[in-house]
Amino acid sequence: MQEQIQQIFGSVSEFVWGVPLLILLVGTGIYLTILLRGIQFRKLWHSLWLALIKRKDDGDNPGDISHFQALMTALAATVGTGNIAGVATAIAVGGPGALFWMWITGLFGMATKYAEAVLAVKYRIKDENGEMSGGPMYYLSRGLGIKWLGVLFAIFASIAAFGIGNMVQSNSVADAVQHSFGISVEITGIILAVATGFVILGGIKSIGKVTEILVPVMVVFYMLAALFVVVIHVDQVPFIISLILKEAFTNTAASGGFAGATVMLTIRMGVSRGVFSNESGLGSAPIAAAAAQTKHPVTQAMVSMTQTFIDTIVVCSFTGFAILVSGVLETGQTGVPLTSMAFATALPGNWGGIIISIGIILFAYSTILGWSYYGEKSLEFLLGRKAIKPYRVLFVIAVFIGAVSKLDLVWAFADIMNGLMAIPNLIGLLGLGGIVAAETKNYFADKK
């Protein structure tokens, strides 16, 4: 019976995440890029300055957390196992050219992320506790005027939060800890549940304070390790760059343990793994953006679009280059083992595997924190503030259950919910694109 359900979920997931949705996700990014006159290219350096150097808005503006904390909360949810396992899978199945299509997805996804944040801040509300609530469920109901679409998004997001944002992540941590350090999954589950509860029971301000420290540390730690691998094999970098560009548009020949790939498979793997990693268009990140202290939607939107740049153009590239320059692609491995092998070529002993395990632990834990807030706000939209405390308790319990359980069905079902989130969100982005363009035009006109 379980195998039959698994097959059904697998088929539905493949349908939901099929070519039509991927085209719609990237197509929306292209449409918004044209509508906003390539804002992700024109304002990239200014956006990075706002996000990473200035970090806070001027004055006493409405919101719960700073620009930087909102960005780090969103990054906490997106920089995860997809940056380690997802990139490796894309390259192992689609070939080196898949990395190019991840870049393309990321670049157009920046415009999508920008539009999501503009709408999230513009249509956010202040609840009875004085905290901000926003995201697709609010701009679908208040902006587009179609409340049932907002309800659908909130249902999908609140379910996905327990799966792909919780139990799947705690399961990855428990496996990594047991494999690398020999600690039982039960002990890991207890520690992880306590660590999660300690943070999320304090709400978004507590999450923001933790992620603004945790996320930069984990990203820099991982990137330095990947950079070391690239430096050791630096003589391969020019060849790898040309290989990525060449095989993005031509079939990849089979060699060693690599089965080869067609151009269509290369594009599909690059786009799907890119979207999975940066979540542009899924509607999750704008929930965090809505909590930011800002006086204008565009200010936070410019900060928010750097999330996709950091996640895909920077972090995913480091993983991809480490794999390709080290020559491990031909081993036939995929996912986490492939990335571990790449790190092992430059690091002595078992340090490659240990670093990857630490990366998975930090990335997965941060994802749990970020998604806890997404699920909380989605459930609040559906049931009101009274649902928040029970939700937080259940979320902590689910962390432990995920660590000690087999999750094949949970993973498949959560993957479906994650994909379904995108459909109402993209309808909102396309329907409200003119509002995003008008807000952007007015903001820069005032600046002049």
C-alpha positions in Angstrom: 0.0 0.0 0.0 2.8 2.4 0.9 4.6 1.7 -2.3 1.4 2.5 -4.3 0.9 5.8 -2.5 4.6 6.6 -3.0 4.2 6.0 -6.7 1.1 8.2 -6.9 2.8 11.0 -5.0 5.8 10.7 -7.2 3.7 10.9 -10.4 1.8 14.0 -9.0 5.1 15.6 -8.0 6.6 15.1 -11.4 3.4 16.6 -13.0 3.4 19.6 -10.6 7.1 20.3 -11.1 6.9 19.5 -14.8 8.0 21.7 -17.8 4.9 23.9 -17.7 5.5 25.1 -14.2 9.2 25.6 -14.9 8.4 27.6 -18.0 5.9 29.7 -16.0 8.4 30.4 -13.2 11.2 31.5 -15.6 8.7 33.2 -17.9 7.4 35.3 -15.1 11.0 36.3 -14.3 11.6 37.3 -17.9 8.3 39.3 -18.0 9.1 41.2 -14.8 12.7 41.8 -16.0 11.3 43.5 -19.1 8.6 45.3 -17.2 11.1 46.6 -14.7 13.7 47.4 -17.3 16.3 44.9 -15.9 16.3 46.3 -12.4 18.3 43.4 -11.1 21.2 44.5 -13.4 20.8 48.2 -13.1 20.5 48.3 -9.3 22.5 45.2 -8.2 25.4 47.0 -6.6 23.2 49.5 -4.9 21.0 46.6 -3.6 24.1 44.7 -2.3 25.2 48.0 -0.5 21.7 48.3 1.1 21.7 44.7 2.1 25.2 44.1 3.3 26.8 47.4 4.1 24.1 49.9 5.1 21.9 47.0 6.5 19.4 49.2 8.3 16.8 51.8 7.0 16.9 55.3 8.3 14.5 56.4 11.0 11.8 54.7 13.1 10.0 52.8 10.3 7.1 50.3 10.7 8.2 46.7 10.8 9.5 44.0 13.2 13.1 43.3 12.0 15.8 45.1 10.1 16.4 44.8 6.3 19.4 42.6 7.1 17.5 40.4 9.5 14.7 40.0 6.9 17.2 39.1 4.3 19.0 36.6 6.5 15.7 35.0 7.6 14.8 34.5 3.9 18.4 33.2 3.1 18.1 30.9 6.1 15.2 29.2 4.4 16.7 29.0 0.9 20.4 28.3 1.5 20.0 24.7 2.4 20.6 21.2 1.2 19.7 22.3 -2.4 23.0 24.2 -2.5 25.0 21.1 -1.7 22.9 18.1 -3.0 20.8 20.0 -5.5 23.7 21.5 -7.5 25.5 18.1 -7.4 22.4 16.4 -8.8 21.9 19.0 -11.5 25.4 18.5 -12.7 25.5 14.7 -12.3 22.3 14.3 -14.4 22.4 17.3 -16.7 26.2 17.8 -17.1 28.3 20.9 -16.6 26.0 23.1 -18.7 23.3 22.7 -16.1 25.2 25.3 -13.9 24.8 27.9 -16.7 21.0 27.4 -16.7 21.0 27.7 -12.9 22.7 31.1 -13.4 20.0 32.1 -15.9 17.2 31.0 -13.6 18.9 33.0 -10.8 19.3 36.2 -12.8 15.7 36.3 -13.9 14.6 35.0 -10.5 16.0 38.2 -9.0 13.3 40.2 -10.7 10.6 37.8 -9.4 12.0 38.1 -5.9 12.0 41.9 -6.2 8.4 42.0 -7.3 7.3 39.6 -4.5 8.9 41.8 -1.9 7.3 45.0 -3.3 3.9 43.5 -3.1 4.6 41.9 0.3 5.4 45.2 1.9 2.8 47.2 0.1 -0.1 45.0 1.1 1.1 43.9 4.6 -1.1 44.5 7.6 -0.4 45.1 11.3 -2.1 42.5 13.6 -3.6 43.0 17.0 -0.2 42.5 18.6 1.4 45.2 16.5 3.4 42.7 14.3 3.5 42.8 10.6 1.8 40.1 8.5 2.3 39.9 4.7 3.1 37.7 1.8 1.3 36.2 -1.2 -1.9 35.4 0.8 -2.2 39.2 1.5 -1.4 40.6 -1.9 -3.7 38.0 -3.5 -6.6 38.9 -1.2 -6.0 42.6 -0.7 -4.2 43.5 -4.0 -5.7 41.2 -6.6 -9.0 40.9 -4.7 -9.2 37.1 -5.0 -9.2 35.8 -1.4 -9.6 32.2 -2.2 -6.3 32.2 -4.0 -4.7 33.6 -0.9 -6.3 30.9 1.2 -5.0 28.2 -1.3 -1.5 29.6 -1.0 -1.7 29.7 2.8 -2.9 26.1 2.9 -0.1 24.8 0.6 2.6 26.8 2.5 1.5 25.7 6.0 1.7 22.1 4.9 5.0 22.5 3.1 6.5 24.1 6.2 6.1 20.9 8.2 7.5 18.8 5.3 10.2 20.4 3.2 10.8 23.1 5.8 10.9 20.9 8.9 10.9 17.1 8.9 12.9 16.6 5.7 15.5 19.0 7.0 15.8 17.4 10.5 16.1 14.0 8.8 19.0 15.3 6.8 20.7 16.6 9.9 20.2 13.3 11.8 21.6 11.3 8.9 24.7 13.5 8.5 25.4 13.5 12.3 25.1 9.7 12.5 27.2 9.1 9.4 30.0 11.6 10.4 30.0 11.5 14.2 28.3 8.3 15.1 25.6 10.0 17.2 22.2 8.3 17.3 19.3 10.0 15.4 17.3 10.1 18.7 19.9 12.3 20.4 20.2 14.5 17.4 16.4 14.8 17.2 16.2 15.9 20.8 19.0 18.5 20.5 17.6 19.9 17.3 14.1 20.1 18.6 15.3 22.0 21.7 17.5 24.3 19.6 14.5 25.0 17.3 12.1 25.6 20.1 14.5 28.0 21.9 14.5 30.3 18.9 11.0 30.0 17.3 9.1 30.4 20.5 10.3 34.0 20.6 8.8 34.8 17.2 10.3 36.7 14.3 12.4 39.0 16.4 14.1 36.0 18.0 14.5 34.3 14.6 15.9 37.4 13.1 18.5 37.8 15.8 19.7 34.2 15.4 19.8 34.2 11.6 21.7 37.5 11.2 24.5 35.7 13.0 24.1 32.1 11.9 23.6 32.6 8.1 26.7 34.8 7.4 28.8 32.4 9.4 27.5 29.2 7.7 27.7 30.8 4.2 31.3 32.1 4.6 32.4 28.8 6.2 31.1 26.8 3.3 32.3 29.2 0.6 35.8 29.2 2.1 36.0 25.4 2.0 34.7 25.3 -1.6 37.1 28.1 -2.5 40.0 26.1 -1.1 39.0 23.2 -3.4 38.9 25.5 -6.4 42.3 27.1 -5.6 43.9 23.6 -5.3 42.6 22.9 -8.8 42.9 26.4 -10.1 44.6 25.3 -13.4 41.3 23.7 -14.4 39.2 26.9 -14.0 39.5 28.3 -17.6 38.7 24.9 -19.1 35.7 24.5 -16.8 34.3 27.9 -17.6 34.5 27.1 -21.3 33.0 23.7 -20.7 30.0 25.1 -18.9 29.3 27.6 -21.6 29.7 25.0 -24.4 27.7 22.3 -22.9 24.8 24.6 -22.0 23.9 24.5 -25.7 25.2 21.2 -26.9 24.7 17.5 -25.9 27.1 16.2 -23.3 29.0 13.1 -24.2 29.1 10.1 -21.8 32.4 9.7 -20.1 33.6 7.6 -17.1 30.6 7.1 -14.8 28.7 10.1 -16.3 25.9 8.9 -18.6 25.8 12.1 -20.8 22.9 14.5 -21.3 20.8 16.1 -24.0 20.5 19.9 -24.2 16.9 19.7 -23.0 17.8 17.5 -20.0 20.6 20.0 -19.2 18.2 22.9 -19.3 15.6 21.1 -17.3 18.0 20.1 -14.5 19.6 23.5 -14.3 16.2 25.4 -14.2 14.5 22.9 -11.7 17.5 22.8 -9.3 17.9 26.6 -9.6 14.3 27.2 -8.7 14.4 24.6 -5.9 17.4 26.4 -4.4 16.4 30.1 -4.6 12.6 29.6 -4.4 12.0 32.7 -6.6 8.4 32.6 -7.6 7.3 30.1 -4.9 6.1 32.9 -2.6 7.9 31.9 0.6 10.5 34.7 0.9 8.1 37.7 0.7 6.6 36.5 4.0 9.9 37.4 5.7 10.2 40.6 3.6 6.9 41.8 4.9 8.3 41.9 8.5 11.1 44.3 7.5 11.4 47.8 9.0 11.1 50.0 5.9 9.3 53.2 4.8 9.0 52.1 1.1 8.4 48.7 -0.5 11.1 49.2 -3.1 13.8 49.6 -0.5 13.2 46.2 1.0 12.6 44.7 -2.5 16.1 45.7 -3.6 17.5 44.0 -0.5 15.3 40.9 -1.1 16.5 40.4 -4.6 20.1 40.0 -3.4 18.9 36.8 -1.7 18.6 35.0 -5.1 21.9 36.5 -6.2 23.7 35.2 -3.1 22.0 31.8 -3.1 22.3 30.9 -6.8 24.9 33.1 -8.4 27.3 32.8 -5.5 26.8 29.8 -3.2 25.6 27.4 -5.9 28.5 28.4 -8.2 31.0 27.6 -5.5 29.5 24.1 -5.2 29.4 23.6 -8.9 33.0 24.8 -9.5 34.3 22.6 -6.7 32.7 19.5 -8.3 33.8 20.3 -11.8 37.4 21.4 -11.2 38.1 18.3 -9.0 37.2 15.9 -11.7 34.8 13.8 -9.6 31.9 14.1 -12.0 33.0 10.9 -13.9 32.7 8.8 -10.8 29.0 8.4 -11.4 28.1 9.7 -7.9 25.3 12.3 -7.3 23.9 14.4 -4.6 25.8 14.8 -1.3 28.3 12.0 -1.9 29.5 13.8 -5.1 30.1 17.1 -3.3 31.8 15.3 -0.5 34.1 13.6 -3.0 35.0 17.0 -4.5 35.9 18.4 -1.1 37.9 15.3 -0.3 40.2 15.9 -3.3 41.6 19.0 -1.6 41.2 18.3 2.1 43.2 15.6 4.0 41.7 12.5 5.6 37.9 12.7 6.2 37.8 16.5 6.4 35.9 16.8 3.1 33.0 14.7 4.4 33.1 16.4 7.8 32.9 19.8 6.3 30.0 18.8 4.1 28.2 17.3 7.1 28.7 20.5 9.1 27.4 22.4 6.1 24.3 20.2 5.9 23.7 20.6 9.7 23.9 24.4 9.6 22.0 24.8 6.3 19.2 22.5 7.3 18.8 24.0 10.8 18.6 27.5 9.3 16.0 26.3 6.8 13.9 25.0 9.7 14.0 28.4 11.4 13.1 30.3 8.2 10.3 28.0 7.3 8.9 28.0 10.8 8.0 31.7 10.3 6.5 31.0 6.8 4.3 28.3 8.2 3.3 30.4 11.2 2.2 33.4 9.1 0.3 31.2 6.7 -1.6 29.5 9.5 -2.3 32.9 11.1 -3.9 34.0 7.9 -6.1 31.0 7.9 -7.0 30.7 11.6 -5.9 33.9 13.4 -3.4 34.6 16.1 -4.8 31.9 18.4 -3.2 29.2 16.2 0.4 30.5 16.6 1.3 29.0 20.0 0.0 25.5 19.3 1.6 25.7 15.9 5.0 26.5 17.4 4.7 23.6 19.8 3.7 21.2 17.0 6.5 22.4 14.8 9.1 21.6 17.5 7.6 18.1 18.0 7.7 17.6 14.2 11.5 18.3 14.2 12.1 15.4 16.5 9.7 13.1 14.5 11.5 14.0 11.3 14.9 13.2 12.7 13.9 9.6 13.8 11.5 8.6 11.0 11.6 7.4 7.4 10.2 10.2 5.3 9.6 8.9 1.8 5.9 9.8 1.8 6.4 13.0 3.7 9.1 14.2 1.2 6.9 13.4 -1.8 3.8 15.1 -0.4 5.7 18.2 0.8 7.4 18.5 -2.6 3.9 18.6 -4.2 2.7 21.3 -1.7 5.9 23.3 -2.3 5.3 23.3 -6.1 1.6 24.1 -5.7 2.5 27.3 -3.7 3.9 28.8 -6.9 0.7 28.7 -8.9 -1.4 31.2 -7.0 1.7 33.3 -6.3 2.6 33.6 -10.0 -1.0 34.5 -10.8 -0.6 37.4 -8.2 2.7 38.5 -9.7 1.4 38.6 -13.2 -1.8 40.3 -12.2 -0.1 42.9 -10.1 3.0 43.5 -12.2 1.7 46.9 -13.2 1.5 47.9 -9.5 5.2 46.8 -9.0 6.3 48.9 -12.0 4.4 51.9 -10.7 5.8 51.6 -7.2 9.3 51.3 -8.7 8.9 54.3 -11.0 7.5 56.5 -8.2 10.3 55.5 -5.8 13.1 56.4 -8.2 11.3 59.6 -9.3 11.2 60.7 -5.7 14.9 59.9 -5.3 15.8 62.1 -8.2 
